[in-house]
């Protein structure tokens, strides 16, 4: 059975709506540590989602021969539930989306990928353990719906995850760097490795020479990457419409929650790890101004939540792969830039901290966060001085927003991943952001 017939079958069995997502990918991994190992694998299959009796039914299979069974199973699952799901209307789209990569990973010999990993290992700072994980993928994805949408994507991506175990004077720490791209291909690998080396050298310097912080409630200047963590983890998740009812933002749509010069957005950005023309429901991706002039302006939605809230779909239904149902997810979340130079922001701080790189941490749907600081420095009289290490930054983002005193001019992003039951590629960033209060470093 082909996918078009699968959609027709779902309708004949009583589905109000049906879609099939098809995916075929070739994945390559190169891991370097004491030894270098290589792996390749092919993944793919079919994800069938139907809306019947006002409820969703979803089944994924790996073989085309199982499509008929999967459709019937999805219909049965939908009829078990009792709901009243309705979808915001969209125009059917027929399109093919090409990869923007110049040199796609599938075109690069495996030996060259291995040499990149070995070269990065050799250039990393000295550490008791070093691990470099390179991975790439290439392939196609299709979406076919009962409304007439048919979209085919050419997929490709590259990523690096690098870990260092640092040890000195009886203490140790795990340092790491993560980067990747779905728009820049192998032509950008040199820039990616330079970024990794810069981040890890900064973290290593703070580990070797940094001391625990002694200041308490003082101003904090966040790097674009650190600000992006706040934007994504402590604020962005609250604006995802499936999470929204359980957050402090539930009844604040249209209310001011930050100074009027503060904006928070999500959408496509240059080289964004979450970029796309369409989401996994076939909705065009558009920029969402979550905070506009300090006001909670618009949440991120899929078609179901868009109908519930009475707003236009904005392209934020995403699935990790064919094997998962689409759900509301961020793409590239960031504070909007302001008009301050980096030097002007520093001059505002007589005594405080400059936080560059965030480590592991915890966040909550009340906007609370506690995150490790892998690279940070004391600011004295507008000058960056001694490093700190072994510290955490904590607070409630909604309480800290009124304390924003300035936003830098330049945007920067970290390309990484987000887990919410499913793992998807995202970017998080912004300009340098000055918090005069609301973030505690201990």
C-alpha positions in Angstrom: 0.0 0.0 0.0 1.3 3.5 -0.9 0.9 6.4 1.5 -1.8 8.1 -0.6 -4.0 5.0 -0.4 -3.3 4.8 3.4 -4.8 8.3 3.8 -7.8 7.3 1.6 -8.3 4.2 3.8 -8.3 6.2 7.0 -11.1 8.5 5.6 -13.1 5.5 4.4 -12.9 4.1 7.9 -14.4 7.2 9.4 -11.4 9.5 10.1 -12.1 13.2 10.0 -8.5 13.9 9.2 -5.5 11.7 8.4 -1.8 12.2 7.7 1.2 10.1 7.0 4.8 11.2 7.6 7.5 9.2 5.8 11.2 9.4 6.7 14.4 7.8 5.4 17.7 8.8 6.8 21.3 7.6 6.6 23.2 8.4 9.8 27.0 8.4 10.4 28.8 8.7 13.7 32.5 9.1 14.5 33.5 8.9 18.2 37.0 9.7 19.2 38.7 9.2 22.6 41.5 6.8 23.2 40.4 5.1 20.0 38.3 6.3 17.1 35.1 4.3 16.2 32.8 4.7 13.2 29.2 3.7 12.8 26.6 4.0 10.0 23.0 3.1 10.0 19.8 3.6 8.1 16.6 4.6 9.8 13.1 5.3 8.6 9.5 4.4 8.6 5.9 5.7 8.5 4.0 7.7 11.1 0.2 7.5 10.8 -2.0 10.0 12.7 -5.7 10.1 12.4 -8.4 12.2 14.0 -11.6 10.2 14.6 -14.5 10.7 17.0 -12.7 14.0 18.0 -9.7 12.1 19.3 -6.2 11.4 18.0 -4.9 7.9 17.1 -1.2 7.4 16.2 0.8 4.4 15.1 4.3 4.2 13.6 5.7 1.3 11.5 8.9 0.6 9.7 7.5 -1.3 6.7 5.2 -0.3 3.9 3.6 -3.7 4.2 2.3 -2.7 7.6 0.6 0.5 6.5 -2.9 -1.0 6.2 -2.6 -2.5 9.7 -1.3 0.8 11.1 -4.2 2.8 9.7 -6.8 0.4 11.1 -4.9 0.4 14.5 -4.8 4.2 14.6 -8.5 4.4 13.9 -9.2 1.9 16.7 -7.0 3.9 19.2 -8.7 7.2 18.3 -12.2 5.6 19.0 -11.1 4.5 22.4 -10.7 8.1 23.5 -13.4 10.7 24.1 -12.4 14.2 23.2 -13.4 17.1 21.0 -10.3 18.0 19.1 -10.7 20.4 16.3 -8.0 21.9 14.0 -7.4 25.5 12.9 -7.9 25.7 9.2 -4.9 26.0 6.9 -4.4 26.1 3.1 -3.1 22.9 1.6 0.5 23.1 0.4 2.4 21.2 -2.2 6.1 21.9 -2.1 9.6 20.5 -2.1 12.2 22.0 0.4 15.8 21.7 -0.7 18.8 21.6 1.7 20.8 24.8 1.9 24.1 23.1 2.5 26.9 23.7 0.1 28.8 20.5 0.9 26.4 17.9 2.2 27.8 15.2 4.6 26.8 12.4 2.2 29.3 13.9 -0.3 32.2 13.8 2.1 34.4 10.6 2.4 34.3 8.9 5.8 38.1 9.2 6.1 37.8 13.0 6.0 35.3 12.9 8.9 37.6 10.7 10.9 40.5 13.1 10.3 38.3 16.1 11.6 37.6 14.2 14.8 41.3 13.3 15.3 42.4 16.8 14.6 39.9 18.2 17.1 41.0 15.7 19.7 44.7 16.8 19.3 43.8 20.5 19.7 41.7 20.2 22.8 43.1 21.4 26.1 44.9 18.8 28.2 42.5 16.8 30.3 42.3 13.4 32.0 39.7 12.3 29.4 38.6 13.7 26.0 35.7 12.6 23.9 34.6 14.0 20.5 31.4 12.8 19.0 30.7 13.8 15.4 27.4 12.8 13.7 25.6 13.6 10.5 22.5 12.6 8.7 21.0 12.9 5.2 17.8 11.8 3.6 14.2 12.8 2.9 10.9 13.3 4.8 7.4 13.5 3.3 4.1 14.7 4.7 0.8 13.7 3.0 -2.5 14.7 4.5 -6.2 14.2 3.7 -6.5 18.0 3.2 -4.3 17.9 0.1 -1.0 18.9 1.7 2.1 17.1 0.2 5.5 18.4 1.3 8.9 16.7 0.7 12.0 17.8 2.6 15.6 17.1 1.7 17.2 16.6 5.1 20.8 17.0 6.2 22.6 17.9 9.4 26.0 17.9 11.2 26.7 18.0 14.9 29.6 17.9 17.4 29.4 17.0 21.1 32.7 17.4 22.9 33.4 16.4 26.6 36.4 17.0 28.8 37.0 15.6 32.2 39.3 18.1 33.9 41.2 17.2 37.1 43.4 19.5 39.2 44.4 19.6 42.9 42.1 16.9 44.0 39.0 18.2 42.2 37.4 17.4 38.9 34.8 18.7 36.6 33.0 17.8 33.3 33.3 20.5 30.6 31.5 20.3 27.4 30.6 22.0 24.1 27.8 21.3 21.6 27.2 22.7 18.2 25.8 21.8 14.8 24.0 22.9 11.8 21.2 21.9 9.4 21.9 24.7 6.9 25.7 24.9 6.8 27.4 21.8 5.6 30.9 20.4 5.7 32.2 23.7 4.5 31.5 25.1 8.0 33.3 22.4 10.0 36.4 24.4 10.5 34.3 27.2 12.0 32.5 24.8 14.2 35.7 23.3 15.6 37.1 26.7 16.3 34.0 27.6 18.3 34.3 24.4 20.3 37.9 25.0 21.1 37.2 28.6 22.2 34.4 27.5 24.5 36.4 24.7 26.1 39.5 26.8 26.6 37.4 29.4 28.4 35.8 26.8 30.6 39.2 25.2 31.3 40.7 28.5 32.3 37.8 29.0 34.8 38.2 25.5 36.2 42.0 25.9 36.7 42.0 29.4 38.0 38.5 30.2 39.2 37.3 30.5 42.7 33.9 30.1 44.2 31.9 33.4 44.2 31.7 35.5 47.3 29.3 38.2 46.1 25.6 37.7 46.5 22.8 39.9 45.2 24.7 41.9 42.6 24.1 42.7 38.9 24.7 40.0 36.3 25.6 40.4 32.7 24.7 37.4 30.6 26.4 36.4 27.4 24.1 35.7 24.4 24.5 31.9 25.0 23.6 32.2 28.7 20.8 34.6 28.0 19.5 32.1 25.4 19.3 29.4 28.1 17.0 31.7 30.2 15.0 32.5 27.0 14.5 28.9 26.2 14.4 26.9 29.4 12.9 29.3 31.9 10.6 31.3 29.5 10.1 29.6 26.2 8.6 26.4 27.6 6.0 28.4 29.5 4.8 29.8 26.1 4.3 26.4 24.5 0.5 26.2 24.3 0.3 22.6 25.6 2.3 23.7 28.8 0.7 27.1 29.1 -2.3 26.2 31.3 0.0 24.9 34.0 2.3 28.0 34.1 2.1 31.5 35.6 1.5 32.8 32.1 -1.8 31.0 31.8 -3.9 34.1 32.5 -1.4 36.8 31.4 -1.9 37.0 27.7 -1.9 40.7 26.8 -0.3 41.7 30.1 3.0 43.5 30.6 5.5 41.2 32.4 8.8 42.9 31.4 10.1 46.4 30.7 8.7 47.8 27.4 12.1 47.6 25.7 12.2 43.7 26.2 11.2 41.3 23.4 11.3 37.6 23.3 10.8 35.8 20.0 10.8 32.4 18.3 11.2 31.6 14.6 13.7 31.2 11.9 17.1 32.9 12.3 20.4 32.8 10.3 21.8 29.2 10.6 19.1 28.3 13.2 19.2 24.7 14.3 15.4 24.8 14.5 14.8 26.4 11.1 12.2 25.1 8.7 9.8 26.4 6.0 6.9 24.2 7.4 6.2 22.4 10.6 5.2 18.7 10.8 1.6 19.6 10.3 2.3 21.4 7.0 1.9 24.9 8.6 4.3 27.6 7.3 6.8 28.7 10.0 6.5 32.3 11.0 8.2 34.5 13.7 6.3 34.6 17.0 6.8 37.6 19.2 6.2 35.9 22.5 7.0 39.1 24.4 6.4 42.3 22.5 7.2 45.6 24.2 7.3 43.7 27.4 3.8 42.3 26.9 3.0 38.5 26.7 1.8 38.7 23.1 1.5 35.2 21.6 2.1 31.6 22.6 3.6 28.9 20.4 0.9 26.6 19.0 0.0 23.6 16.8 -3.3 23.5 14.9 -5.2 22.0 17.8 -4.2 24.7 20.3 -4.5 27.4 17.6 -8.2 26.5 17.3 -8.6 26.4 21.1 -7.1 29.8 21.5 -8.6 31.4 18.4 -5.3 32.4 16.9 -3.5 31.7 13.6 -1.2 28.6 13.5 2.4 29.6 13.7 4.4 26.5 12.6 5.4 25.0 16.0 4.2 21.4 15.7 7.3 19.3 15.6 8.2 15.6 16.0 11.5 14.1 16.7 11.0 11.6 13.8 8.3 9.7 12.0 8.0 7.5 15.1 6.6 10.3 17.3 3.4 12.4 17.2 3.9 16.2 16.5 3.7 18.3 19.6 4.2 22.0 20.4 7.9 22.8 20.4 10.2 25.8 20.2 12.5 26.4 17.3 15.0 29.2 17.8 14.1 31.2 20.9 15.9 34.5 21.8 15.8 37.9 23.4 15.5 40.6 20.9 18.5 43.0 20.6 18.6 46.5 22.1 20.9 49.4 21.5 23.7 49.0 24.0 27.3 48.2 23.2 29.0 45.5 25.2 31.3 48.2 26.7 28.3 50.3 27.8 26.7 47.3 29.5 29.9 46.5 31.4 30.2 50.2 32.5 26.8 49.8 34.3 28.3 47.3 36.7 30.6 48.5 39.5 30.6 45.0 41.1 28.9 42.0 39.6 29.4 39.0 37.4 29.7 38.2 33.7 28.3 34.7 33.0 29.5 33.2 29.7 28.7 29.5 29.6 25.9 27.5 31.3 26.3 23.9 32.4 23.7 21.4 33.6 20.8 22.5 35.7 17.1 22.3 36.5 14.1 24.4 35.4 10.5 24.4 36.3 7.2 25.5 34.7 7.0 28.3 37.4 10.0 29.8 35.4 12.5 28.8 38.2 16.0 27.8 37.2 19.2 26.7 38.8 22.1 26.2 36.4 25.8 25.5 36.7 28.3 28.1 35.5 31.1 26.6 33.4 32.6 29.9 32.5 32.1 33.2 34.4 34.0 36.2 35.7 33.8 38.9 38.3 33.2 42.5 37.0 34.8 45.3 38.9 34.3 48.9 37.9 33.2 48.0 34.4 36.1 45.6 33.8 36.1 41.8 33.5 38.5 40.4 36.1 39.1 37.1 37.9 37.3 33.9 36.8 34.9 32.0 39.0 34.1 28.3 39.1 32.0 25.8 41.0 29.1 28.3 41.0 25.4 28.2 40.1 23.0 30.9 38.9 19.4 30.7 40.1 16.2 32.6 40.2 12.7 32.9 38.7 12.7 34.3 35.2 9.4 36.0 35.5 10.6 37.7 38.7 13.9 38.6 37.0 12.4 40.1 33.8 11.6 43.5 35.5 15.3 43.7 36.5 16.6 43.8 32.9 18.6 47.0 32.6 19.9 46.8 29.1 20.1 44.7 25.9 23.1 44.5 23.6 23.1 45.2 19.9 24.5 42.0 18.6 22.7 38.7 18.4 24.4 35.3 18.8 23.0 31.8 19.1 23.9 28.3 20.5 22.8 25.5 18.2 21.8 22.6 20.5 18.9 20.2 21.4 15.8 20.2 23.5 14.2 17.3 25.2 10.5 17.3 26.1 9.7 13.6 25.8 11.2 14.0 22.3 14.5 15.4 21.2 14.5 18.1 18.6 17.1 20.6 17.3 16.8 24.1 18.6 18.8 27.3 18.9 18.7 29.6 21.9 20.3 33.1 22.1 20.0 36.8 22.1 22.2 39.8 22.7 24.2 40.4 25.9 21.6 41.0 28.6 22.1 43.0 31.8 20.0 41.9 34.8 20.4 44.5 37.5 18.6 42.1 39.9 16.7 38.8 39.9 19.6 36.3 39.3 21.6 35.1 42.2 25.1 33.6 41.8 26.4 31.4 44.6 
